[in-house]
Amino acid sequence: MQDLIARLMAEGLTEQQAYKAIEIIKNFTKEKFPLFSGPIDKLFDKYAPKTEDDFMP
């Protein structure tokens, strides 16, 4: 996934825009292939940017 993010950034997108583009692709794919929405979520979530857990709410 980082390769794809890097390629999108090389084409002129910011990192946030690149992640948003991938999110759009994920949602489009799920819409077109609803039978595979579970595996698609797992695939994309595995490579999603990690947010650090804050120990204070």
C-alpha distance matrix in Angstrom:
0.0 3.8 5.3 5.1 6.3 8.6 9.8 10.7 12.3 14.2 15.5 17.1 15.1 15.1 12.3 13.8 14.2 10.6 9.8 13.0 12.2 9.3 11.9 14.5 12.8 12.4 16.1 17.3 16.1 17.8 20.8 21.2 20.6 22.0 22.8 19.2 18.4 18.3 15.8 13.6 13.8 13.2 10.0 8.5 10.5 9.3 5.9 8.0 9.5 12.4 15.9 18.7 21.5 24.6 27.7 29.9 29.8
3.8 0.0 3.8 5.4 4.9 6.0 8.5 9.8 10.3 12.0 14.2 15.4 13.7 13.3 10.4 12.8 13.6 10.2 10.0 13.6 13.3 11.2 13.9 16.5 15.4 15.4 18.9 20.1 19.4 21.1 24.0 24.5 24.2 25.6 26.5 22.9 21.9 21.7 19.4 17.2 17.0 16.4 13.5 11.7 13.0 11.7 8.1 9.4 9.4 12.2 15.4 17.9 21.1 24.0 27.1 29.3 29.6
5.3 3.8 0.0 3.8 5.5 5.1 6.1 8.6 9.8 10.4 12.5 14.5 13.7 14.2 12.1 14.8 14.8 11.1 12.0 15.2 13.9 12.1 15.4 17.4 15.7 16.4 19.9 20.5 19.6 21.9 24.6 24.5 24.4 26.3 27.2 23.6 23.0 23.3 20.7 18.3 18.9 18.4 15.0 13.7 15.7 14.4 10.9 12.6 13.1 16.0 19.2 21.7 24.9 27.8 30.9 33.1 33.3
5.1 5.4 3.8 0.0 3.8 5.4 5.0 6.2 8.5 9.7 10.7 12.8 11.5 12.6 10.8 12.9 12.2 8.4 9.5 12.3 10.4 8.8 12.4 13.9 12.1 13.3 16.7 17.1 16.5 19.0 21.4 21.4 21.6 23.6 24.8 21.4 20.7 21.5 19.2 16.3 17.1 17.3 13.9 12.1 14.6 14.1 10.7 11.7 12.7 16.1 19.1 22.0 25.2 28.0 31.2 33.2 32.9
6.3 4.9 5.5 3.8 0.0 3.8 5.5 5.2 6.1 8.6 9.9 10.9 9.0 9.2 7.0 9.5 9.3 5.8 7.0 10.2 9.3 8.4 11.6 13.5 12.8 13.9 16.9 17.8 17.8 20.0 22.2 22.8 23.3 24.8 26.4 23.1 21.8 22.5 20.6 17.6 17.6 18.0 15.1 12.6 14.3 14.3 10.6 10.5 10.5 14.0 16.6 19.5 22.8 25.3 28.7 30.4 30.2
8.6 6.0 5.1 5.4 3.8 0.0 3.8 5.5 5.0 6.1 8.7 10.0 9.3 9.7 8.2 11.6 11.5 8.4 10.4 13.5 12.5 12.0 15.3 17.0 16.1 17.5 20.6 21.2 21.2 23.5 25.7 26.1 26.6 28.3 29.8 26.5 25.4 26.0 23.9 21.1 21.2 21.3 18.3 16.0 17.7 17.2 13.4 13.8 13.2 16.3 18.9 21.4 24.9 27.2 30.6 32.4 32.5
9.8 8.5 6.1 5.0 5.5 3.8 0.0 3.8 5.4 5.0 6.4 9.0 9.1 10.8 10.4 13.3 12.1 8.9 11.6 13.9 12.0 11.8 15.5 16.4 15.1 17.1 20.1 20.0 20.0 22.8 24.7 24.6 25.4 27.6 29.1 25.9 25.2 26.2 24.1 21.0 21.8 22.2 18.9 16.8 19.2 18.9 15.3 15.8 15.9 19.3 21.9 24.7 28.1 30.5 33.9 35.6 35.5
10.7 9.8 8.6 6.2 5.2 5.5 3.8 0.0 3.8 5.4 5.1 6.8 5.8 8.1 8.2 10.5 8.6 5.8 9.1 10.8 8.8 9.6 13.0 13.5 12.9 15.3 17.8 17.8 18.4 21.1 22.7 22.9 24.1 26.1 28.1 25.1 23.9 25.3 23.6 20.3 20.7 21.7 18.8 16.1 18.4 18.9 15.3 15.0 15.0 18.6 20.8 23.9 27.1 29.4 32.9 34.3 33.9
12.3 10.3 9.8 8.5 6.1 5.0 5.4 3.8 0.0 3.8 5.2 5.2 4.6 5.7 6.3 9.4 8.4 6.6 9.9 11.9 10.9 12.0 15.0 15.9 15.9 18.0 20.4 20.8 21.7 24.1 25.7 26.2 27.4 29.1 31.2 28.1 26.7 27.8 26.2 23.0 22.9 23.8 21.1 18.2 19.9 20.2 16.5 15.8 14.9 18.3 20.1 22.9 26.3 28.2 31.8 33.1 32.9
14.2 12.0 10.4 9.7 8.6 6.1 5.0 5.4 3.8 0.0 3.8 5.4 7.1 9.0 10.0 13.2 11.9 10.1 13.4 15.4 13.8 14.9 18.2 18.8 18.3 20.6 23.2 23.1 23.7 26.5 28.0 28.1 29.4 31.4 33.3 30.3 29.2 30.4 28.5 25.3 25.7 26.4 23.3 20.9 22.9 22.8 19.1 18.9 18.2 21.5 23.5 26.1 29.7 31.6 35.1 36.5 36.5
15.5 14.2 12.5 10.7 9.9 8.7 6.4 5.1 5.2 3.8 0.0 3.8 6.1 9.2 11.1 13.4 11.1 9.7 13.5 14.5 12.4 14.1 17.3 17.2 16.7 19.6 21.8 21.2 22.2 25.2 26.3 26.3 27.9 30.1 32.3 29.5 28.4 30.1 28.4 25.0 25.6 26.7 23.8 21.2 23.5 23.9 20.3 19.9 19.6 23.2 25.1 28.0 31.3 33.2 36.9 38.0 37.7
17.1 15.4 14.5 12.8 10.9 10.0 9.0 6.8 5.2 5.4 3.8 0.0 3.8 6.6 9.5 11.5 9.4 9.3 13.0 13.7 12.4 14.7 17.4 17.3 17.7 20.5 22.3 22.1 23.6 26.3 27.2 27.6 29.4 31.3 33.7 31.0 29.5 31.1 29.8 26.3 26.4 27.8 25.1 22.1 24.0 24.8 21.2 20.1 19.3 22.7 24.0 26.9 30.2 31.7 35.4 36.3 35.8
15.1 13.7 13.7 11.5 9.0 9.3 9.1 5.8 4.6 7.1 6.1 3.8 0.0 3.8 6.5 7.9 5.6 5.9 9.5 10.0 9.3 11.7 14.0 14.2 15.1 17.6 19.2 19.5 21.1 23.5 24.5 25.3 27.0 28.6 31.1 28.4 26.6 28.1 27.1 23.5 23.3 24.8 22.5 19.2 20.8 21.9 18.4 17.0 16.1 19.6 20.8 23.8 26.9 28.5 32.2 33.0 32.4
15.1 13.3 14.2 12.6 9.2 9.7 10.8 8.1 5.7 9.0 9.2 6.6 3.8 0.0 3.8 5.4 5.1 6.1 8.7 9.8 10.4 12.4 14.2 15.2 16.5 18.4 20.0 20.9 22.5 24.4 25.7 26.9 28.4 29.5 32.0 29.2 27.1 28.2 27.3 24.0 23.2 24.5 22.5 19.1 20.0 21.1 17.6 15.7 14.1 17.2 18.0 20.8 24.0 25.3 29.0 29.7 29.3
12.3 10.4 12.1 10.8 7.0 8.2 10.4 8.2 6.3 10.0 11.1 9.5 6.5 3.8 0.0 3.8 5.4 5.1 6.3 8.6 9.8 10.8 12.4 14.3 15.5 16.6 18.6 20.0 21.2 22.8 24.5 25.9 26.9 27.8 30.0 27.1 24.9 25.6 24.6 21.5 20.4 21.4 19.5 16.1 16.8 17.6 14.2 12.3 10.4 13.5 14.6 17.4 20.7 22.3 26.0 27.0 26.7
13.8 12.8 14.8 12.9 9.5 11.6 13.3 10.5 9.4 13.2 13.4 11.5 7.9 5.4 3.8 0.0 3.8 5.4 5.3 6.2 8.6 10.0 10.6 12.4 14.3 15.3 16.6 18.4 20.0 21.2 22.6 24.5 25.7 26.2 28.6 26.0 23.4 24.3 23.8 20.6 19.2 20.6 19.3 15.6 15.9 17.5 14.5 11.8 10.2 13.2 13.6 16.7 19.5 21.0 24.7 25.4 24.6
14.2 13.6 14.8 12.2 9.3 11.5 12.1 8.6 8.4 11.9 11.1 9.4 5.6 5.1 5.4 3.8 0.0 3.8 5.5 5.0 6.1 8.7 9.7 10.4 12.3 14.1 15.2 16.3 18.3 19.9 20.9 22.5 24.1 25.0 27.7 25.2 22.8 24.2 23.8 20.3 19.4 21.2 19.6 15.9 17.0 18.8 15.8 13.5 12.8 16.1 16.9 20.2 22.9 24.5 28.2 28.8 27.8
10.6 10.2 11.1 8.4 5.8 8.4 8.9 5.8 6.6 10.1 9.7 9.3 5.9 6.1 5.1 5.4 3.8 0.0 3.8 5.4 5.1 6.4 8.7 9.9 10.7 12.4 14.4 15.3 16.6 18.5 20.0 21.2 22.4 23.6 25.9 23.1 21.2 22.4 21.4 18.0 17.5 19.0 16.8 13.5 15.0 16.3 13.0 11.4 11.2 14.9 16.5 19.8 22.8 24.8 28.5 29.5 28.8
9.8 10.0 12.0 9.5 7.0 10.4 11.6 9.1 9.9 13.4 13.5 13.0 9.5 8.7 6.3 5.3 5.5 3.8 0.0 3.8 5.4 5.1 6.2 8.7 9.9 10.5 12.4 14.2 15.3 16.5 18.4 20.0 20.9 21.6 23.8 21.0 18.7 19.6 18.9 15.6 14.5 15.9 14.3 10.7 11.7 13.4 10.4 8.1 8.2 11.8 13.3 16.9 19.6 21.8 25.4 26.5 25.6
13.0 13.6 15.2 12.3 10.2 13.5 13.9 10.8 11.9 15.4 14.5 13.7 10.0 9.8 8.6 6.2 5.0 5.4 3.8 0.0 3.8 5.4 4.9 6.2 8.7 9.7 10.6 12.3 14.2 15.3 16.5 18.4 19.8 20.4 23.1 20.7 18.1 19.6 19.4 15.9 14.8 17.1 15.9 12.1 13.2 15.7 13.3 10.7 11.1 14.4 15.3 19.0 21.2 23.2 26.8 27.5 26.1
12.2 13.3 13.9 10.4 9.3 12.5 12.0 8.8 10.9 13.8 12.4 12.4 9.3 10.4 9.8 8.6 6.1 5.1 5.4 3.8 0.0 3.8 5.4 5.1 6.3 8.6 10.0 10.5 12.3 14.3 15.3 16.5 18.2 19.4 22.1 19.7 17.7 19.6 19.0 15.3 15.1 17.4 15.6 12.2 14.3 16.4 13.9 12.2 13.2 16.8 18.3 22.0 24.4 26.6 30.2 31.1 29.8
9.3 11.2 12.1 8.8 8.4 12.0 11.8 9.6 12.0 14.9 14.1 14.7 11.7 12.4 10.8 10.0 8.7 6.4 5.1 5.4 3.8 0.0 3.8 5.3 5.0 6.1 8.6 9.7 10.4 12.3 14.1 15.3 16.2 17.4 19.6 16.8 14.9 16.5 15.6 11.9 11.9 13.9 11.8 8.5 11.0 12.9 10.5 9.3 11.2 14.7 16.8 20.5 22.8 25.4 28.8 30.1 28.9
11.9 13.9 15.4 12.4 11.6 15.3 15.5 13.0 15.0 18.2 17.3 17.4 14.0 14.2 12.4 10.6 9.7 8.7 6.2 4.9 5.4 3.8 0.0 3.8 5.4 5.0 6.2 8.5 9.8 10.6 12.3 14.3 15.2 15.6 18.2 15.7 13.2 14.7 14.7 11.1 10.2 12.9 11.8 8.3 9.9 12.8 11.2 9.2 11.2 14.3 15.8 19.5 21.3 23.8 27.1 28.2 26.6
14.5 16.5 17.4 13.9 13.5 17.0 16.4 13.5 15.9 18.8 17.2 17.3 14.2 15.2 14.3 12.4 10.4 9.9 8.7 6.2 5.1 5.3 3.8 0.0 3.8 5.4 5.2 6.1 8.5 9.9 10.5 12.3 14.1 14.9 17.9 16.0 13.7 16.1 16.2 12.5 12.4 15.4 14.3 11.2 13.3 16.2 14.6 12.9 14.9 18.0 19.4 23.1 24.9 27.2 30.6 31.4 29.6
12.8 15.4 15.7 12.1 12.8 16.1 15.1 12.9 15.9 18.3 16.7 17.7 15.1 16.5 15.5 14.3 12.3 10.7 9.9 8.7 6.3 5.0 5.4 3.8 0.0 3.8 5.5 5.0 6.1 8.6 9.8 10.5 12.0 13.6 16.1 13.9 12.4 14.9 14.3 10.5 11.5 14.2 12.4 10.0 12.9 15.2 13.7 13.0 15.5 18.8 20.8 24.5 26.3 29.0 32.3 33.5 31.9
12.4 15.4 16.4 13.3 13.9 17.5 17.1 15.3 18.0 20.6 19.6 20.5 17.6 18.4 16.6 15.3 14.1 12.4 10.5 9.7 8.6 6.1 5.0 5.4 3.8 0.0 3.8 5.5 5.2 6.2 8.7 10.0 10.4 11.3 13.6 11.1 9.1 11.3 10.9 7.2 7.7 10.7 9.5 7.1 9.9 12.5 11.8 11.1 14.1 17.0 19.0 22.6 24.1 27.0 30.0 31.3 29.7
16.1 18.9 19.9 16.7 16.9 20.6 20.1 17.8 20.4 23.2 21.8 22.3 19.2 20.0 18.6 16.6 15.2 14.4 12.4 10.6 10.0 8.6 6.2 5.2 5.5 3.8 0.0 3.8 5.4 5.1 6.1 8.7 9.8 9.9 13.0 11.5 8.9 11.7 12.5 9.0 9.1 12.7 12.4 10.2 12.1 15.2 14.9 13.6 16.4 19.0 20.4 24.0 25.2 27.8 30.8 31.7 29.7
17.3 20.1 20.5 17.1 17.8 21.2 20.0 17.8 20.8 23.1 21.2 22.1 19.5 20.9 20.0 18.4 16.3 15.3 14.2 12.3 10.5 9.7 8.5 6.1 5.0 5.5 3.8 0.0 3.8 5.5 5.1 6.3 8.5 9.8 13.0 11.9 10.3 13.7 14.0 10.6 11.8 15.2 14.3 12.5 15.1 17.8 17.2 16.4 19.2 22.1 23.7 27.4 28.8 31.4 34.5 35.4 33.4
16.1 19.4 19.6 16.5 17.8 21.2 20.0 18.4 21.7 23.7 22.2 23.6 21.1 22.5 21.2 20.0 18.3 16.6 15.3 14.2 12.3 10.4 9.8 8.5 6.1 5.2 5.4 3.8 0.0 3.8 5.4 5.2 5.9 8.0 10.4 8.7 8.0 11.3 11.1 7.9 10.1 13.0 11.8 11.0 13.9 16.2 16.0 15.9 19.2 21.9 24.0 27.5 28.9 31.8 34.7 36.0 34.2
17.8 21.1 21.9 19.0 20.0 23.5 22.8 21.1 24.1 26.5 25.2 26.3 23.5 24.4 22.8 21.2 19.9 18.5 16.5 15.3 14.3 12.3 10.6 9.9 8.6 6.2 5.1 5.5 3.8 0.0 3.8 5.5 5.1 5.1 8.0 6.8 5.0 8.6 9.5 6.9 8.3 11.6 11.6 11.0 13.1 15.8 16.4 16.0 19.4 21.6 23.4 26.8 27.6 30.5 33.2 34.5 32.4
20.8 24.0 24.6 21.4 22.2 25.7 24.7 22.7 25.7 28.0 26.3 27.2 24.5 25.7 24.5 22.6 20.9 20.0 18.4 16.5 15.3 14.1 12.3 10.5 9.8 8.7 6.1 5.1 5.4 3.8 0.0 3.8 5.6 5.6 9.2 9.4 8.0 11.7 13.1 10.7 11.9 15.3 15.4 14.5 16.6 19.4 19.8 19.1 22.2 24.5 26.0 29.5 30.3 32.9 35.7 36.6 34.3
21.2 24.5 24.5 21.4 22.8 26.1 24.6 22.9 26.2 28.1 26.3 27.6 25.3 26.9 25.9 24.5 22.5 21.2 20.0 18.4 16.5 15.3 14.3 12.3 10.5 10.0 8.7 6.3 5.2 5.5 3.8 0.0 3.8 6.1 8.9 9.2 9.3 13.1 13.6 11.4 13.6 16.6 16.1 15.7 18.3 20.7 20.9 20.8 24.1 26.6 28.5 32.0 33.0 35.8 38.6 39.7 37.6
20.6 24.2 24.4 21.6 23.3 26.6 25.4 24.1 27.4 29.4 27.9 29.4 27.0 28.4 26.9 25.7 24.1 22.4 20.9 19.8 18.2 16.2 15.2 14.1 12.0 10.4 9.8 8.5 5.9 5.1 5.6 3.8 0.0 3.8 5.5 5.7 6.8 10.3 10.6 9.2 11.8 14.4 14.1 14.6 17.0 19.0 19.8 20.2 23.7 25.9 28.0 31.3 32.2 35.2 37.8 39.1 37.2
22.0 25.6 26.3 23.6 24.8 28.3 27.6 26.1 29.1 31.4 30.1 31.3 28.6 29.5 27.8 26.2 25.0 23.6 21.6 20.4 19.4 17.4 15.6 14.9 13.6 11.3 9.9 9.8 8.0 5.1 5.6 6.1 3.8 0.0 3.8 5.3 5.1 8.5 10.1 9.3 11.0 13.7 14.4 14.9 16.6 18.9 20.2 20.2 23.7 25.5 27.2 30.4 30.8 33.7 36.1 37.3 35.1
22.8 26.5 27.2 24.8 26.4 29.8 29.1 28.1 31.2 33.3 32.3 33.7 31.1 32.0 30.0 28.6 27.7 25.9 23.8 23.1 22.1 19.6 18.2 17.9 16.1 13.6 13.0 13.0 10.4 8.0 9.2 8.9 5.5 3.8 0.0 3.8 5.8 7.8 9.0 9.6 11.6 13.4 14.4 15.7 17.3 19.1 20.8 21.3 25.0 26.5 28.5 31.4 31.7 34.9 37.0 38.5 36.5
19.2 22.9 23.6 21.4 23.1 26.5 25.9 25.1 28.1 30.3 29.5 31.0 28.4 29.2 27.1 26.0 25.2 23.1 21.0 20.7 19.7 16.8 15.7 16.0 13.9 11.1 11.5 11.9 8.7 6.8 9.4 9.2 5.7 5.3 3.8 0.0 3.8 5.5 5.6 6.1 8.6 10.1 10.6 12.2 14.0 15.5 17.2 18.0 21.8 23.4 25.6 28.6 29.1 32.4 34.6 36.3 34.6
18.4 21.9 23.0 20.7 21.8 25.4 25.2 23.9 26.7 29.2 28.4 29.5 26.6 27.1 24.9 23.4 22.8 21.2 18.7 18.1 17.7 14.9 13.2 13.7 12.4 9.1 8.9 10.3 8.0 5.0 8.0 9.3 6.8 5.1 5.8 3.8 0.0 3.8 5.7 5.0 6.1 8.6 9.9 10.5 11.8 14.0 15.7 15.8 19.4 20.9 22.8 25.8 26.2 29.3 31.6 33.1 31.2
18.3 21.7 23.3 21.5 22.5 26.0 26.2 25.3 27.8 30.4 30.1 31.1 28.1 28.2 25.6 24.3 24.2 22.4 19.6 19.6 19.6 16.5 14.7 16.1 14.9 11.3 11.7 13.7 11.3 8.6 11.7 13.1 10.3 8.5 7.8 5.5 3.8 0.0 3.8 5.4 5.2 6.3 8.7 10.2 10.5 12.2 14.7 15.1 18.7 19.5 21.4 24.1 24.3 27.5 29.5 31.3 29.5
15.8 19.4 20.7 19.2 20.6 23.9 24.1 23.6 26.2 28.5 28.4 29.8 27.1 27.3 24.6 23.8 23.8 21.4 18.9 19.4 19.0 15.6 14.7 16.2 14.3 10.9 12.5 14.0 11.1 9.5 13.1 13.6 10.6 10.1 9.0 5.6 5.7 3.8 0.0 3.8 5.4 5.0 6.1 8.6 9.7 10.5 12.8 14.1 17.8 18.9 21.4 24.1 24.7 28.1 30.2 32.3 31.0
13.6 17.2 18.3 16.3 17.6 21.1 21.0 20.3 23.0 25.3 25.0 26.3 23.5 24.0 21.5 20.6 20.3 18.0 15.6 15.9 15.3 11.9 11.1 12.5 10.5 7.2 9.0 10.6 7.9 6.9 10.7 11.4 9.2 9.3 9.6 6.1 5.0 5.4 3.8 0.0 3.8 5.4 5.1 6.2 8.3 9.9 11.2 12.0 15.8 17.6 20.0 23.1 24.1 27.4 29.9 31.7 30.3
13.8 17.0 18.9 17.1 17.6 21.2 21.8 20.7 22.9 25.7 25.6 26.4 23.3 23.2 20.4 19.2 19.4 17.5 14.5 14.8 15.1 11.9 10.2 12.4 11.5 7.7 9.1 11.8 10.1 8.3 11.9 13.6 11.8 11.0 11.6 8.6 6.1 5.2 5.4 3.8 0.0 3.8 5.5 5.3 5.7 8.3 10.1 10.0 13.6 14.9 17.0 20.0 20.6 23.9 26.3 28.1 26.6
13.2 16.4 18.4 17.3 18.0 21.3 22.2 21.7 23.8 26.4 26.7 27.8 24.8 24.5 21.4 20.6 21.2 19.0 15.9 17.1 17.4 13.9 12.9 15.4 14.2 10.7 12.7 15.2 13.0 11.6 15.3 16.6 14.4 13.7 13.4 10.1 8.6 6.3 5.0 5.4 3.8 0.0 3.8 5.6 5.2 5.9 8.8 9.8 13.4 14.1 16.6 19.1 19.8 23.3 25.5 27.7 26.6
10.0 13.5 15.0 13.9 15.1 18.3 18.9 18.8 21.1 23.3 23.8 25.1 22.5 22.5 19.5 19.3 19.6 16.8 14.3 15.9 15.6 11.8 11.8 14.3 12.4 9.5 12.4 14.3 11.8 11.6 15.4 16.1 14.1 14.4 14.4 10.6 9.9 8.7 6.1 5.1 5.5 3.8 0.0 3.8 5.6 5.4 6.9 8.9 12.6 14.1 17.1 19.9 21.2 24.8 27.2 29.5 28.6
8.5 11.7 13.7 12.1 12.6 16.0 16.8 16.1 18.2 20.9 21.2 22.1 19.2 19.1 16.1 15.6 15.9 13.5 10.7 12.1 12.2 8.5 8.3 11.2 10.0 7.1 10.2 12.5 11.0 11.0 14.5 15.7 14.6 14.9 15.7 12.2 10.5 10.2 8.6 6.2 5.3 5.6 3.8 0.0 3.8 5.4 5.4 6.0 9.8 11.9 14.7 17.9 19.5 22.8 25.6 27.6 26.6
10.5 13.0 15.7 14.6 14.3 17.7 19.2 18.4 19.9 22.9 23.5 24.0 20.8 20.0 16.8 15.9 17.0 15.0 11.7 13.2 14.3 11.0 9.9 13.3 12.9 9.9 12.1 15.1 13.9 13.1 16.6 18.3 17.0 16.6 17.3 14.0 11.8 10.5 9.7 8.3 5.7 5.2 5.6 3.8 0.0 3.8 5.3 4.9 8.3 9.3 11.9 14.8 16.0 19.4 22.0 24.1 23.1
9.3 11.7 14.4 14.1 14.3 17.2 18.9 18.9 20.2 22.8 23.9 24.8 21.9 21.1 17.6 17.5 18.8 16.3 13.4 15.7 16.4 12.9 12.8 16.2 15.2 12.5 15.2 17.8 16.2 15.8 19.4 20.7 19.0 18.9 19.1 15.5 14.0 12.2 10.5 9.9 8.3 5.9 5.4 5.4 3.8 0.0 3.8 5.8 8.7 9.3 12.5 14.9 16.3 20.0 22.3 24.9 24.5
5.9 8.1 10.9 10.7 10.6 13.4 15.3 15.3 16.5 19.1 20.3 21.2 18.4 17.6 14.2 14.5 15.8 13.0 10.4 13.3 13.9 10.5 11.2 14.6 13.7 11.8 14.9 17.2 16.0 16.4 19.8 20.9 19.8 20.2 20.8 17.2 15.7 14.7 12.8 11.2 10.1 8.8 6.9 5.4 5.3 3.8 0.0 3.8 6.5 8.3 11.9 14.6 16.8 20.3 23.0 25.4 25.2
8.0 9.4 12.6 11.7 10.5 13.8 15.8 15.0 15.8 18.9 19.9 20.1 17.0 15.7 12.3 11.8 13.5 11.4 8.1 10.7 12.2 9.3 9.2 12.9 13.0 11.1 13.6 16.4 15.9 16.0 19.1 20.8 20.2 20.2 21.3 18.0 15.8 15.1 14.1 12.0 10.0 9.8 8.9 6.0 4.9 5.8 3.8 0.0 3.8 6.2 9.2 12.4 14.7 17.8 20.9 22.9 22.3
9.5 9.4 13.1 12.7 10.5 13.2 15.9 15.0 14.9 18.2 19.6 19.3 16.1 14.1 10.4 10.2 12.8 11.2 8.2 11.1 13.2 11.2 11.2 14.9 15.5 14.1 16.4 19.2 19.2 19.4 22.2 24.1 23.7 23.7 25.0 21.8 19.4 18.7 17.8 15.8 13.6 13.4 12.6 9.8 8.3 8.7 6.5 3.8 0.0 3.8 6.5 9.7 12.6 15.4 18.7 20.6 20.4
12.4 12.2 16.0 16.1 14.0 16.3 19.3 18.6 18.3 21.5 23.2 22.7 19.6 17.2 13.5 13.2 16.1 14.9 11.8 14.4 16.8 14.7 14.3 18.0 18.8 17.0 19.0 22.1 21.9 21.6 24.5 26.6 25.9 25.5 26.5 23.4 20.9 19.5 18.9 17.6 14.9 14.1 14.1 11.9 9.3 9.3 8.3 6.2 3.8 0.0 3.8 6.4 9.1 12.2 15.3 17.5 17.7
15.9 15.4 19.2 19.1 16.6 18.9 21.9 20.8 20.1 23.5 25.1 24.0 20.8 18.0 14.6 13.6 16.9 16.5 13.3 15.3 18.3 16.8 15.8 19.4 20.8 19.0 20.4 23.7 24.0 23.4 26.0 28.5 28.0 27.2 28.5 25.6 22.8 21.4 21.4 20.0 17.0 16.6 17.1 14.7 11.9 12.5 11.9 9.2 6.5 3.8 0.0 3.7 6.3 8.9 12.3 14.1 14.2
18.7 17.9 21.7 22.0 19.5 21.4 24.7 23.9 22.9 26.1 28.0 26.9 23.8 20.8 17.4 16.7 20.2 19.8 16.9 19.0 22.0 20.5 19.5 23.1 24.5 22.6 24.0 27.4 27.5 26.8 29.5 32.0 31.3 30.4 31.4 28.6 25.8 24.1 24.1 23.1 20.0 19.1 19.9 17.9 14.8 14.9 14.6 12.4 9.7 6.4 3.7 0.0 3.8 6.2 9.2 11.6 12.5
21.5 21.1 24.9 25.2 22.8 24.9 28.1 27.1 26.3 29.7 31.3 30.2 26.9 24.0 20.7 19.5 22.9 22.8 19.6 21.2 24.4 22.8 21.3 24.9 26.3 24.1 25.2 28.8 28.9 27.6 30.3 33.0 32.2 30.8 31.7 29.1 26.2 24.3 24.7 24.1 20.6 19.8 21.2 19.5 16.0 16.3 16.8 14.7 12.6 9.1 6.3 3.8 0.0 3.8 6.2 8.8 9.5
24.6 24.0 27.8 28.0 25.3 27.2 30.5 29.4 28.2 31.6 33.2 31.7 28.5 25.3 22.3 21.0 24.5 24.8 21.8 23.2 26.6 25.4 23.8 27.2 29.0 27.0 27.8 31.4 31.8 30.5 32.9 35.8 35.2 33.7 34.9 32.4 29.3 27.5 28.1 27.4 23.9 23.3 24.8 22.8 19.4 20.0 20.3 17.8 15.4 12.2 8.9 6.2 3.8 0.0 3.8 5.4 6.8
27.7 27.1 30.9 31.2 28.7 30.6 33.9 32.9 31.8 35.1 36.9 35.4 32.2 29.0 26.0 24.7 28.2 28.5 25.4 26.8 30.2 28.8 27.1 30.6 32.3 30.0 30.8 34.5 34.7 33.2 35.7 38.6 37.8 36.1 37.0 34.6 31.6 29.5 30.2 29.9 26.3 25.5 27.2 25.6 22.0 22.3 23.0 20.9 18.7 15.3 12.3 9.2 6.2 3.8 0.0 3.8 6.5
29.9 29.3 33.1 33.2 30.4 32.4 35.6 34.3 33.1 36.5 38.0 36.3 33.0 29.7 27.0 25.4 28.8 29.5 26.5 27.5 31.1 30.1 28.2 31.4 33.5 31.3 31.7 35.4 36.0 34.5 36.6 39.7 39.1 37.3 38.5 36.3 33.1 31.3 32.3 31.7 28.1 27.7 29.5 27.6 24.1 24.9 25.4 22.9 20.6 17.5 14.1 11.6 8.8 5.4 3.8 0.0 3.8
29.8 29.6 33.3 32.9 30.2 32.5 35.5 33.9 32.9 36.5 37.7 35.8 32.4 29.3 26.7 24.6 27.8 28.8 25.6 26.1 29.8 28.9 26.6 29.6 31.9 29.7 29.7 33.4 34.2 32.4 34.3 37.6 37.2 35.1 36.5 34.6 31.2 29.5 31.0 30.3 26.6 26.6 28.6 26.6 23.1 24.5 25.2 22.3 20.4 17.7 14.2 12.5 9.5 6.8 6.5 3.8 0.0
